[in-house]
C-alpha cells in the first residue's frame, strides 16, 4: 500500500519557549545520526542483540506502514524460539529454512551479523525520529498509537509526551481517552526517576546492541 507521509507541524509559542525550534531540530538530527553510530561487532554479536535489532527495525517499519514490518516481526519471534545458533544456521545456509524466516530476511540477518548496514536501515534511519523508540517504554503504546502521537501532535520524546498529557491533548485522538493520559503520566514519571534509562535508550541505534 501507499506509505503515509509524516507531516510537518508548526511549533506553538509554548513549545517554542520550552524547547526552541532550532534546538528541537538539532536534537532530531543528532538522534538520527547517533542511532547507527555504534553498529554490531561481527562475531561478538549475541542472539539477544540480533533480536533487539530486528525488533527495532520491525517497529520502525510498522510506523512507516512498510510492507516488510510483518516479515521482520515474524523473524523476531522465530529467532527467539531457535535452539540453534543463528550464525551457524547462516553459515550452513539453513537459516532461510526456519519457519518465519525467508531468504530475504535470512540475508538481512547475515548482514547484521557481519556488521553490514542493510539498505532497510538507511531507509528507516532517514524517516523515523530516534525519540520515538523511547516511547515504547510506555505500556499500552504500540506502533499504531505512537504513529498517531507523532502525526497528530508531533511528539518525538517522553518529555513532549508528558507535556501533551498534562495539557489533555491526547484525549481527542482516536484510540485514546480520558484515562490513558493519567496512566501514561505515571509511567513517564517512573522512568524519570531512573533518568539514565531514557538517555541510554535514546542513544541506541536501530541495529546497535
Secondary structure, DSSP 8 states (H G I E B T S, - for coil): ------------HHHHHHT-HHHHHHHHHHHHHHTTSS---GGG--HHHHHHHHHHHHHHHHHTT-TTHHHHHHHHHHHHT-SS-HHHHHHHT-GGGSTT--HHHHHHHHHHHTT---HHHHHHHHHS-GGGGGGGGSTT--HHHHHHHHHHH---SHHHHHHHHHTT-STTSTT--HHHHHHHHHHHHHHHTTHHHHHHHHH--TT--
